[in-house]
Amino acid sequence: MDTRYRHGKSNALLHMKCPRCQSGNMFATTTFSKQFMHMKSHCEVCNLNYEIEPGFYWGAMYVSYAITVAIMLIVGAAVYFIGRNPDSWVYLSCIIASFIIASPFTYRYARVIMLYYFSPVRFDEKLANKS
């Protein structure tokens, strides 16, 4: 596998681009807008249908759960080490606040990870936007 390809794939994943052409945006709005859940139905560059099959994104719940647990563990450890083992309410308030702030990210990245790693869609260099 070419190093350029791996760097391009990770960059496209981080910017929530289409997995096939790595150019088109998967979401119609910004992450912190009121419609952060609005995902486009097709890629504007290569016309990939993002709904691979009915119910495909149900699996994104498991990916979202794993991301959320990781965030909560990191925040809990940070509170423990920075606060030198504070009271329970400090843990709870920090973890709940981080969960609420990270919700748009976890929703979107769970779907992006599902498309990149758990679907039959692969990068096609011929469809990539050269501009």
Secondary structure, DSSP 4 states (H G I P E B T S, - for coil): --HHHHHHHHHHHHTTB-TTTS-SBSBSS-TTSTTTT-B-SB-TTT--BS--STTGGGGHHHHHHHHHHHHHHHHHHHHHHHHTS--HHHHHHHHHHHHHHHHHHHHHHHHHHHHHHSSS----GGGS---
